[in-house]
Amino acid sequence: MKKFFDYADRYIQESDWKVLAALKLCLLSLGICLGLSVAGEKKKPVFAVAAAVFVTTYIPLMFKYVKLFCNNMDER
């Protein structure tokens, strides 16, 4: 399993923003396809879990990006 994560780290390091954007779009499309296959009465709990995961991952990612951006602006 450790080798799998090592390969994943190397893949990310060797990728530019365009590759990462394509990866994110791919995962978004997969999520939409899976979301459309959920039965009607179960859509609300699935949406709640997805929204919670989105918020808990988006905030730290954006915090890191804004921090990097602000630090870069201070250096100019």
PDB file with one MODEL, atoms N, CA, C and O in Angstrom:
MODEL        1
ATOM      1  N   MET A   1       0.831  -1.191   0.000  1.00  0.00           N
ATOM      2  CA  MET A   1       0.000   0.000   0.000  1.00  0.00           C
ATOM      3  C   MET A   1       0.875   1.254   0.000  1.00  0.00           C
ATOM      4  O   MET A   1       0.537   2.260  -0.624  1.00  0.00           O
ATOM      5  N   LYS A   2       2.008   1.179   0.710  1.00  0.00           N
ATOM      6  CA  LYS A   2       2.905   2.331   0.768  1.00  0.00           C
ATOM      7  C   LYS A   2       3.431   2.688  -0.623  1.00  0.00           C
ATOM      8  O   LYS A   2       3.575   3.865  -0.954  1.00  0.00           O
ATOM      9  N   LYS A   3       3.715   1.669  -1.431  1.00  0.00           N
ATOM     10  CA  LYS A   3       4.186   1.922  -2.797  1.00  0.00           C
ATOM     11  C   LYS A   3       3.121   2.641  -3.619  1.00  0.00           C
ATOM     12  O   LYS A   3       3.432   3.517  -4.426  1.00  0.00           O
ATOM     13  N   PHE A   4       1.881   2.267  -3.409  1.00  0.00           N
ATOM     14  CA  PHE A   4       0.776   2.917  -4.124  1.00  0.00           C
ATOM     15  C   PHE A   4       0.758   4.415  -3.824  1.00  0.00           C
ATOM     16  O   PHE A   4       0.600   5.235  -4.728  1.00  0.00           O
ATOM     17  N   PHE A   5       0.920   4.765  -2.546  1.00  0.00           N
ATOM     18  CA  PHE A   5       0.925   6.177  -2.160  1.00  0.00           C
ATOM     19  C   PHE A   5       2.177   6.888  -2.669  1.00  0.00           C
ATOM     20  O   PHE A   5       2.122   8.067  -3.019  1.00  0.00           O
ATOM     21  N   ASP A   6       3.283   6.191  -2.712  1.00  0.00           N
ATOM     22  CA  ASP A   6       4.506   6.775  -3.266  1.00  0.00           C
ATOM     23  C   ASP A   6       4.325   7.100  -4.750  1.00  0.00           C
ATOM     24  O   ASP A   6       4.725   8.170  -5.211  1.00  0.00           O
ATOM     25  N   TYR A   7       3.722   6.171  -5.492  1.00  0.00           N
ATOM     26  CA  TYR A   7       3.451   6.422  -6.904  1.00  0.00           C
ATOM     27  C   TYR A   7       2.469   7.592  -7.071  1.00  0.00           C
ATOM     28  O   TYR A   7       2.632   8.417  -7.970  1.00  0.00           O
ATOM     29  N   ALA A   8       1.478   7.655  -6.225  1.00  0.00           N
ATOM     30  CA  ALA A   8       0.517   8.754  -6.296  1.00  0.00           C
ATOM     31  C   ALA A   8       1.200  10.091  -6.016  1.00  0.00           C
ATOM     32  O   ALA A   8       0.924  11.080  -6.695  1.00  0.00           O
ATOM     33  N   ASP A   9       2.088  10.129  -5.022  1.00  0.00           N
ATOM     34  CA  ASP A   9       2.833  11.356  -4.732  1.00  0.00           C
ATOM     35  C   ASP A   9       3.691  11.773  -5.920  1.00  0.00           C
ATOM     36  O   ASP A   9       3.749  12.950  -6.274  1.00  0.00           O
ATOM     37  N   ARG A  10       4.346  10.810  -6.522  1.00  0.00           N
ATOM     38  CA  ARG A  10       5.188  11.105  -7.680  1.00  0.00           C
ATOM     39  C   ARG A  10       4.362  11.593  -8.860  1.00  0.00           C
ATOM     40  O   ARG A  10       4.776  12.502  -9.580  1.00  0.00           O
ATOM     41  N   TYR A  11       3.204  10.995  -9.058  1.00  0.00           N
ATOM     42  CA  TYR A  11       2.306  11.421 -10.134  1.00  0.00           C
ATOM     43  C   TYR A  11       1.898  12.880  -9.944  1.00  0.00           C
ATOM     44  O   TYR A  11       1.906  13.658 -10.899  1.00  0.00           O
ATOM     45  N   ILE A  12       1.543  13.251  -8.720  1.00  0.00           N
ATOM     46  CA  ILE A  12       1.129  14.623  -8.434  1.00  0.00           C
ATOM     47  C   ILE A  12       2.298  15.579  -8.645  1.00  0.00           C
ATOM     48  O   ILE A  12       2.114  16.651  -9.221  1.00  0.00           O
ATOM     49  N   GLN A  13       3.491  15.217  -8.196  1.00  0.00           N
ATOM     50  CA  GLN A  13       4.657  16.086  -8.346  1.00  0.00           C
ATOM     51  C   GLN A  13       5.026  16.310  -9.801  1.00  0.00           C
ATOM     52  O   GLN A  13       5.534  17.374 -10.156  1.00  0.00           O
ATOM     53  N   GLU A  14       4.779  15.324 -10.643  1.00  0.00           N
ATOM     54  CA  GLU A  14       5.129  15.436 -12.056  1.00  0.00           C
ATOM     55  C   GLU A  14       3.999  16.016 -12.899  1.00  0.00           C
ATOM     56  O   GLU A  14       4.137  16.118 -14.118  1.00  0.00           O
ATOM     57  N   SER A  15       2.897  16.393 -12.283  1.00  0.00           N
ATOM     58  CA  SER A  15       1.750  16.921 -13.003  1.00  0.00           C
ATOM     59  C   SER A  15       1.680  18.435 -12.860  1.00  0.00           C
ATOM     60  O   SER A  15       2.113  19.002 -11.857  1.00  0.00           O
ATOM     61  N   ASP A  16       1.125  19.077 -13.882  1.00  0.00           N
ATOM     62  CA  ASP A  16       0.890  20.513 -13.780  1.00  0.00           C
ATOM     63  C   ASP A  16      -0.584  20.746 -13.452  1.00  0.00           C
ATOM     64  O   ASP A  16      -1.341  19.794 -13.264  1.00  0.00           O
ATOM     65  N   TRP A  17      -0.981  21.996 -13.384  1.00  0.00           N
ATOM     66  CA  TRP A  17      -2.340  22.325 -12.959  1.00  0.00           C
ATOM     67  C   TRP A  17      -3.378  21.810 -13.948  1.00  0.00           C
ATOM     68  O   TRP A  17      -4.508  21.523 -13.555  1.00  0.00           O
ATOM     69  N   LYS A  18      -3.017  21.686 -15.228  1.00  0.00           N
ATOM     70  CA  LYS A  18      -3.983  21.213 -16.231  1.00  0.00           C
ATOM     71  C   LYS A  18      -4.327  19.739 -16.006  1.00  0.00           C
ATOM     72  O   LYS A  18      -5.483  19.336 -16.145  1.00  0.00           O
ATOM     73  N   VAL A  19      -3.329  18.950 -15.663  1.00  0.00           N
ATOM     74  CA  VAL A  19      -3.560  17.525 -15.391  1.00  0.00           C
ATOM     75  C   VAL A  19      -4.409  17.373 -14.131  1.00  0.00           C
ATOM     76  O   VAL A  19      -5.331  16.558 -14.095  1.00  0.00           O
ATOM     77  N   LEU A  20      -4.101  18.154 -13.102  1.00  0.00           N
ATOM     78  CA  LEU A  20      -4.878  18.083 -11.870  1.00  0.00           C
ATOM     79  C   LEU A  20      -6.311  18.559 -12.089  1.00  0.00           C
ATOM     80  O   LEU A  20      -7.239  18.013 -11.493  1.00  0.00           O
ATOM     81  N   ALA A  21      -6.500  19.568 -12.935  1.00  0.00           N
ATOM     82  CA  ALA A  21      -7.858  20.021 -13.257  1.00  0.00           C
ATOM     83  C   ALA A  21      -8.630  18.928 -13.987  1.00  0.00           C
ATOM     84  O   ALA A  21      -9.807  18.708 -13.704  1.00  0.00           O
ATOM     85  N   ALA A  22      -7.980  18.243 -14.920  1.00  0.00           N
ATOM     86  CA  ALA A  22      -8.636  17.144 -15.634  1.00  0.00           C
ATOM     87  C   ALA A  22      -8.991  16.014 -14.671  1.00  0.00           C
ATOM     88  O   ALA A  22     -10.061  15.414 -14.779  1.00  0.00           O
ATOM     89  N   LEU A  23      -8.097  15.727 -13.735  1.00  0.00           N
ATOM     90  CA  LEU A  23      -8.370  14.692 -12.728  1.00  0.00           C
ATOM     91  C   LEU A  23      -9.582  15.069 -11.887  1.00  0.00           C
ATOM     92  O   LEU A  23     -10.435  14.227 -11.605  1.00  0.00           O
ATOM     93  N   LYS A  24      -9.655  16.324 -11.491  1.00  0.00           N
ATOM     94  CA  LYS A  24     -10.791  16.779 -10.686  1.00  0.00           C
ATOM     95  C   LYS A  24     -12.089  16.712 -11.480  1.00  0.00           C
ATOM     96  O   LYS A  24     -13.124  16.321 -10.941  1.00  0.00           O
ATOM     97  N   LEU A  25     -12.044  17.092 -12.764  1.00  0.00           N
ATOM     98  CA  LEU A  25     -13.251  16.995 -13.594  1.00  0.00           C
ATOM     99  C   LEU A  25     -13.681  15.543 -13.769  1.00  0.00           C
ATOM    100  O   LEU A  25     -14.873  15.236 -13.785  1.00  0.00           O
ATOM    101  N   CYS A  26     -12.713  14.665 -13.898  1.00  0.00           N
ATOM    102  CA  CYS A  26     -13.014  13.241 -14.014  1.00  0.00           C
ATOM    103  C   CYS A  26     -13.722  12.741 -12.757  1.00  0.00           C
ATOM    104  O   CYS A  26     -14.733  12.044 -12.843  1.00  0.00           O
ATOM    105  N   LEU A  27     -13.187  13.098 -11.594  1.00  0.00           N
ATOM    106  CA  LEU A  27     -13.806  12.671 -10.337  1.00  0.00           C
ATOM    107  C   LEU A  27     -15.165  13.327 -10.131  1.00  0.00           C
ATOM    108  O   LEU A  27     -16.075  12.703  -9.585  1.00  0.00           O
ATOM    109  N   LEU A  28     -15.311  14.579 -10.561  1.00  0.00           N
ATOM    110  CA  LEU A  28     -16.611  15.246 -10.484  1.00  0.00           C
ATOM    111  C   LEU A  28     -17.637  14.495 -11.324  1.00  0.00           C
ATOM    112  O   LEU A  28     -18.756  14.248 -10.874  1.00  0.00           O
ATOM    113  N   SER A  29     -17.252  14.135 -12.539  1.00  0.00           N
ATOM    114  CA  SER A  29     -18.161  13.404 -13.423  1.00  0.00           C
ATOM    115  C   SER A  29     -18.553  12.054 -12.829  1.00  0.00           C
ATOM    116  O   SER A  29     -19.712  11.647 -12.911  1.00  0.00           O
ATOM    117  N   LEU A  30     -17.592  11.369 -12.239  1.00  0.00           N
ATOM    118  CA  LEU A  30     -17.888  10.102 -11.581  1.00  0.00           C
ATOM    119  C   LEU A  30     -18.874  10.317 -10.441  1.00  0.00           C
ATOM    120  O   LEU A  30     -19.819   9.544 -10.282  1.00  0.00           O
ATOM    121  N   GLY A  31     -18.661  11.350  -9.657  1.00  0.00           N
ATOM    122  CA  GLY A  31     -19.570  11.656  -8.552  1.00  0.00           C
ATOM    123  C   GLY A  31     -20.975  11.965  -9.023  1.00  0.00           C
ATOM    124  O   GLY A  31     -21.952  11.542  -8.405  1.00  0.00           O
ATOM    125  N   ILE A  32     -21.078  12.706 -10.118  1.00  0.00           N
ATOM    126  CA  ILE A  32     -22.397  13.019 -10.668  1.00  0.00           C
ATOM    127  C   ILE A  32     -23.086  11.747 -11.147  1.00  0.00           C
ATOM    128  O   ILE A  32     -24.269  11.538 -10.881  1.00  0.00           O
ATOM    129  N   CYS A  33     -22.346  10.904 -11.851  1.00  0.00           N
ATOM    130  CA  CYS A  33     -22.926   9.635 -12.327  1.00  0.00           C
ATOM    131  C   CYS A  33     -23.405   8.778 -11.165  1.00  0.00           C
ATOM    132  O   CYS A  33     -24.494   8.206 -11.217  1.00  0.00           O
ATOM    133  N   LEU A  34     -22.600   8.690 -10.127  1.00  0.00           N
ATOM    134  CA  LEU A  34     -23.010   7.902  -8.958  1.00  0.00           C
ATOM    135  C   LEU A  34     -24.195   8.549  -8.257  1.00  0.00           C
ATOM    136  O   LEU A  34     -25.096   7.852  -7.790  1.00  0.00           O
ATOM    137  N   GLY A  35     -24.201   9.863  -8.181  1.00  0.00           N
ATOM    138  CA  GLY A  35     -25.305  10.579  -7.541  1.00  0.00           C
ATOM    139  C   GLY A  35     -26.617  10.396  -8.272  1.00  0.00           C
ATOM    140  O   GLY A  35     -27.673  10.312  -7.646  1.00  0.00           O
ATOM    141  N   LEU A  36     -26.561  10.335  -9.584  1.00  0.00           N
ATOM    142  CA  LEU A  36     -27.782  10.136 -10.363  1.00  0.00           C
ATOM    143  C   LEU A  36     -28.339   8.724 -10.215  1.00  0.00           C
ATOM    144  O   LEU A  36     -29.515   8.480 -10.483  1.00  0.00           O
ATOM    145  N   SER A  37     -27.494   7.807  -9.791  1.00  0.00           N
ATOM    146  CA  SER A  37     -27.960   6.424  -9.658  1.00  0.00           C
ATOM    147  C   SER A  37     -28.559   6.123  -8.287  1.00  0.00           C
ATOM    148  O   SER A  37     -29.053   5.019  -8.060  1.00  0.00           O
ATOM    149  N   VAL A  38     -28.523   7.084  -7.378  1.00  0.00           N
ATOM    150  CA  VAL A  38     -29.066   6.877  -6.041  1.00  0.00           C
ATOM    151  C   VAL A  38     -30.590   6.972  -6.094  1.00  0.00           C
ATOM    152  O   VAL A  38     -31.146   7.841  -6.766  1.00  0.00           O
ATOM    153  N   ALA A  39     -31.249   6.078  -5.385  1.00  0.00           N
ATOM    154  CA  ALA A  39     -32.715   6.066  -5.356  1.00  0.00           C
ATOM    155  C   ALA A  39     -33.247   7.374  -4.752  1.00  0.00           C
ATOM    156  O   ALA A  39     -32.589   7.995  -3.917  1.00  0.00           O
ATOM    157  N   GLY A  40     -34.436   7.777  -5.183  1.00  0.00           N
ATOM    158  CA  GLY A  40     -35.029   9.053  -4.786  1.00  0.00           C
ATOM    159  C   GLY A  40     -35.111   9.297  -3.295  1.00  0.00           C
ATOM    160  O   GLY A  40     -34.786  10.390  -2.832  1.00  0.00           O
ATOM    161  N   GLU A  41     -35.536   8.311  -2.537  1.00  0.00           N
ATOM    162  CA  GLU A  41     -35.709   8.512  -1.093  1.00  0.00           C
ATOM    163  C   GLU A  41     -34.376   8.576  -0.348  1.00  0.00           C
ATOM    164  O   GLU A  41     -34.338   8.998   0.808  1.00  0.00           O
ATOM    165  N   LYS A  42     -33.291   8.166  -0.990  1.00  0.00           N
ATOM    166  CA  LYS A  42     -31.984   8.179  -0.332  1.00  0.00           C
ATOM    167  C   LYS A  42     -31.108   9.354  -0.778  1.00  0.00           C
ATOM    168  O   LYS A  42     -29.961   9.473  -0.347  1.00  0.00           O
ATOM    169  N   LYS A  43     -31.644  10.212  -1.632  1.00  0.00           N
ATOM    170  CA  LYS A  43     -30.841  11.309  -2.160  1.00  0.00           C
ATOM    171  C   LYS A  43     -30.496  12.343  -1.101  1.00  0.00           C
ATOM    172  O   LYS A  43     -29.394  12.892  -1.126  1.00  0.00           O
ATOM    173  N   LYS A  44     -31.396  12.624  -0.178  1.00  0.00           N
ATOM    174  CA  LYS A  44     -31.119  13.648   0.837  1.00  0.00           C
ATOM    175  C   LYS A  44     -29.961  13.256   1.748  1.00  0.00           C
ATOM    176  O   LYS A  44     -29.075  14.082   1.966  1.00  0.00           O
ATOM    177  N   PRO A  45     -29.922  12.040   2.291  1.00  0.00           N
ATOM    178  CA  PRO A  45     -28.764  11.679   3.126  1.00  0.00           C
ATOM    179  C   PRO A  45     -27.452  11.654   2.333  1.00  0.00           C
ATOM    180  O   PRO A  45     -26.406  12.050   2.846  1.00  0.00           O
ATOM    181  N   VAL A  46     -27.513  11.194   1.096  1.00  0.00           N
ATOM    182  CA  VAL A  46     -26.307  11.165   0.262  1.00  0.00           C
ATOM    183  C   VAL A  46     -25.834  12.592   0.005  1.00  0.00           C
ATOM    184  O   VAL A  46     -24.638  12.877   0.068  1.00  0.00           O
ATOM    185  N   PHE A  47     -26.771  13.481  -0.284  1.00  0.00           N
ATOM    186  CA  PHE A  47     -26.416  14.883  -0.498  1.00  0.00           C
ATOM    187  C   PHE A  47     -25.805  15.491   0.767  1.00  0.00           C
ATOM    188  O   PHE A  47     -24.825  16.231   0.685  1.00  0.00           O
ATOM    189  N   ALA A  48     -26.370  15.187   1.921  1.00  0.00           N
ATOM    190  CA  ALA A  48     -25.855  15.731   3.184  1.00  0.00           C
ATOM    191  C   ALA A  48     -24.421  15.281   3.428  1.00  0.00           C
ATOM    192  O   ALA A  48     -23.581  16.083   3.833  1.00  0.00           O
ATOM    193  N   VAL A  49     -24.136  14.014   3.185  1.00  0.00           N
ATOM    194  CA  VAL A  49     -22.773  13.508   3.368  1.00  0.00           C
ATOM    195  C   VAL A  49     -21.827  14.163   2.362  1.00  0.00           C
ATOM    196  O   VAL A  49     -20.725  14.577   2.721  1.00  0.00           O
ATOM    197  N   ALA A  50     -22.255  14.255   1.109  1.00  0.00           N
ATOM    198  CA  ALA A  50     -21.412  14.874   0.077  1.00  0.00           C
ATOM    199  C   ALA A  50     -21.141  16.338   0.392  1.00  0.00           C
ATOM    200  O   ALA A  50     -20.019  16.810   0.216  1.00  0.00           O
ATOM    201  N   ALA A  51     -22.149  17.055   0.854  1.00  0.00           N
ATOM    202  CA  ALA A  51     -21.974  18.464   1.208  1.00  0.00           C
ATOM    203  C   ALA A  51     -21.017  18.615   2.388  1.00  0.00           C
ATOM    204  O   ALA A  51     -20.184  19.521   2.401  1.00  0.00           O
ATOM    205  N   ALA A  52     -21.133  17.735   3.371  1.00  0.00           N
ATOM    206  CA  ALA A  52     -20.238  17.789   4.528  1.00  0.00           C
ATOM    207  C   ALA A  52     -18.795  17.514   4.115  1.00  0.00           C
ATOM    208  O   ALA A  52     -17.879  18.196   4.573  1.00  0.00           O
ATOM    209  N   VAL A  53     -18.590  16.528   3.259  1.00  0.00           N
ATOM    210  CA  VAL A  53     -17.245  16.226   2.781  1.00  0.00           C
ATOM    211  C   VAL A  53     -16.697  17.400   1.973  1.00  0.00           C
ATOM    212  O   VAL A  53     -15.528  17.763   2.111  1.00  0.00           O
ATOM    213  N   PHE A  54     -17.535  17.987   1.136  1.00  0.00           N
ATOM    214  CA  PHE A  54     -17.102  19.140   0.344  1.00  0.00           C
ATOM    215  C   PHE A  54     -16.643  20.281   1.243  1.00  0.00           C
ATOM    216  O   PHE A  54     -15.562  20.833   1.040  1.00  0.00           O
ATOM    217  N   VAL A  55     -17.442  20.632   2.221  1.00  0.00           N
ATOM    218  CA  VAL A  55     -17.105  21.760   3.102  1.00  0.00           C
ATOM    219  C   VAL A  55     -15.841  21.467   3.900  1.00  0.00           C
ATOM    220  O   VAL A  55     -14.975  22.332   4.033  1.00  0.00           O
ATOM    221  N   THR A  56     -15.729  20.252   4.433  1.00  0.00           N
ATOM    222  CA  THR A  56     -14.563  19.937   5.263  1.00  0.00           C
ATOM    223  C   THR A  56     -13.275  19.814   4.448  1.00  0.00           C
ATOM    224  O   THR A  56     -12.187  19.908   5.016  1.00  0.00           O
ATOM    225  N   THR A  57     -13.370  19.611   3.159  1.00  0.00           N
ATOM    226  CA  THR A  57     -12.164  19.570   2.328  1.00  0.00           C
ATOM    227  C   THR A  57     -11.898  20.906   1.638  1.00  0.00           C
ATOM    228  O   THR A  57     -10.742  21.285   1.453  1.00  0.00           O
ATOM    229  N   TYR A  58     -12.947  21.615   1.258  1.00  0.00           N
ATOM    230  CA  TYR A  58     -12.789  22.869   0.516  1.00  0.00           C
ATOM    231  C   TYR A  58     -12.171  23.961   1.376  1.00  0.00           C
ATOM    232  O   TYR A  58     -11.295  24.691   0.912  1.00  0.00           O
ATOM    233  N   ILE A  59     -12.610  24.081   2.610  1.00  0.00           N
ATOM    234  CA  ILE A  59     -12.117  25.157   3.478  1.00  0.00           C
ATOM    235  C   ILE A  59     -10.607  25.039   3.704  1.00  0.00           C
ATOM    236  O   ILE A  59      -9.904  26.031   3.514  1.00  0.00           O
ATOM    237  N   PRO A  60     -10.077  23.886   4.096  1.00  0.00           N
ATOM    238  CA  PRO A  60      -8.613  23.809   4.262  1.00  0.00           C
ATOM    239  C   PRO A  60      -7.844  24.027   2.959  1.00  0.00           C
ATOM    240  O   PRO A  60      -6.782  24.651   2.960  1.00  0.00           O
ATOM    241  N   LEU A  61      -8.375  23.515   1.854  1.00  0.00           N
ATOM    242  CA  LEU A  61      -7.695  23.708   0.575  1.00  0.00           C
ATOM    243  C   LEU A  61      -7.634  25.185   0.197  1.00  0.00           C
ATOM    244  O   LEU A  61      -6.592  25.676  -0.239  1.00  0.00           O
ATOM    245  N   MET A  62      -8.737  25.884   0.361  1.00  0.00           N
ATOM    246  CA  MET A  62      -8.767  27.303   0.027  1.00  0.00           C
ATOM    247  C   MET A  62      -7.951  28.121   1.026  1.00  0.00           C
ATOM    248  O   MET A  62      -7.335  29.117   0.647  1.00  0.00           O
ATOM    249  N   PHE A  63      -7.940  27.720   2.280  1.00  0.00           N
ATOM    250  CA  PHE A  63      -7.121  28.412   3.273  1.00  0.00           C
ATOM    251  C   PHE A  63      -5.648  28.330   2.880  1.00  0.00           C
ATOM    252  O   PHE A  63      -4.922  29.322   2.946  1.00  0.00           O
ATOM    253  N   LYS A  64      -5.218  27.137   2.471  1.00  0.00           N
ATOM    254  CA  LYS A  64      -3.829  26.948   2.055  1.00  0.00           C
ATOM    255  C   LYS A  64      -3.530  27.788   0.816  1.00  0.00           C
ATOM    256  O   LYS A  64      -2.462  28.393   0.727  1.00  0.00           O
ATOM    257  N   TYR A  65      -4.458  27.832  -0.140  1.00  0.00           N
ATOM    258  CA  TYR A  65      -4.255  28.611  -1.366  1.00  0.00           C
ATOM    259  C   TYR A  65      -4.186  30.105  -1.061  1.00  0.00           C
ATOM    260  O   TYR A  65      -3.300  30.798  -1.563  1.00  0.00           O
ATOM    261  N   VAL A  66      -5.101  30.602  -0.254  1.00  0.00           N
ATOM    262  CA  VAL A  66      -5.119  32.028   0.086  1.00  0.00           C
ATOM    263  C   VAL A  66      -3.858  32.400   0.863  1.00  0.00           C
ATOM    264  O   VAL A  66      -3.283  33.465   0.637  1.00  0.00           O
ATOM    265  N   LYS A  67      -3.435  31.547   1.757  1.00  0.00           N
ATOM    266  CA  LYS A  67      -2.213  31.792   2.526  1.00  0.00           C
ATOM    267  C   LYS A  67      -1.013  31.877   1.590  1.00  0.00           C
ATOM    268  O   LYS A  67      -0.183  32.774   1.732  1.00  0.00           O
ATOM    269  N   LEU A  68      -0.912  30.961   0.642  1.00  0.00           N
ATOM    270  CA  LEU A  68       0.162  30.973  -0.338  1.00  0.00           C
ATOM    271  C   LEU A  68       0.100  32.246  -1.180  1.00  0.00           C
ATOM    272  O   LEU A  68       1.126  32.877  -1.433  1.00  0.00           O
ATOM    273  N   PHE A  69      -1.088  32.617  -1.606  1.00  0.00           N
ATOM    274  CA  PHE A  69      -1.286  33.820  -2.419  1.00  0.00           C
ATOM    275  C   PHE A  69      -0.877  35.069  -1.649  1.00  0.00           C
ATOM    276  O   PHE A  69      -0.179  35.928  -2.189  1.00  0.00           O
ATOM    277  N   CYS A  70      -1.306  35.177  -0.387  1.00  0.00           N
ATOM    278  CA  CYS A  70      -0.968  36.345   0.430  1.00  0.00           C
ATOM    279  C   CYS A  70       0.524  36.427   0.705  1.00  0.00           C
ATOM    280  O   CYS A  70       1.104  37.513   0.670  1.00  0.00           O
ATOM    281  N   ASN A  71       1.149  35.287   0.978  1.00  0.00           N
ATOM    282  CA  ASN A  71       2.598  35.273   1.197  1.00  0.00           C
ATOM    283  C   ASN A  71       3.341  35.702  -0.060  1.00  0.00           C
ATOM    284  O   ASN A  71       4.351  36.402   0.024  1.00  0.00           O
ATOM    285  N   ASN A  72       2.851  35.291  -1.219  1.00  0.00           N
ATOM    286  CA  ASN A  72       3.465  35.656  -2.470  1.00  0.00           C
ATOM    287  C   ASN A  72       3.295  37.158  -2.741  1.00  0.00           C
ATOM    288  O   ASN A  72       4.200  37.795  -3.280  1.00  0.00           O
ATOM    289  N   MET A  73       2.158  37.714  -2.376  1.00  0.00           N
ATOM    290  CA  MET A  73       1.912  39.144  -2.560  1.00  0.00           C
ATOM    291  C   MET A  73       2.809  39.967  -1.634  1.00  0.00           C
ATOM    292  O   MET A  73       3.256  41.051  -2.009  1.00  0.00           O
ATOM    293  N   ASP A  74       3.073  39.462  -0.435  1.00  0.00           N
ATOM    294  CA  ASP A  74       3.946  40.168   0.516  1.00  0.00           C
ATOM    295  C   ASP A  74       5.385  40.235   0.009  1.00  0.00           C
ATOM    296  O   ASP A  74       6.103  41.190   0.305  1.00  0.00           O
ATOM    297  N   GLU A  75       5.807  39.232  -0.749  1.00  0.00           N
ATOM    298  CA  GLU A  75       7.174  39.187  -1.249  1.00  0.00           C
ATOM    299  C   GLU A  75       7.416  40.181  -2.378  1.00  0.00           C
ATOM    300  O   GLU A  75       8.566  40.507  -2.673  1.00  0.00           O
ATOM    301  N   ARG A  76       6.370  40.661  -3.004  1.00  0.00           N
ATOM    302  CA  ARG A  76       6.533  41.597  -4.137  1.00  0.00           C
ATOM    303  C   ARG A  76       6.769  42.982  -3.702  1.00  0.00           C
ATOM    304  O   ARG A  76       6.924  43.873  -4.537  1.00  0.00           O
TER     305      ARG A  76
ENDMDL
END
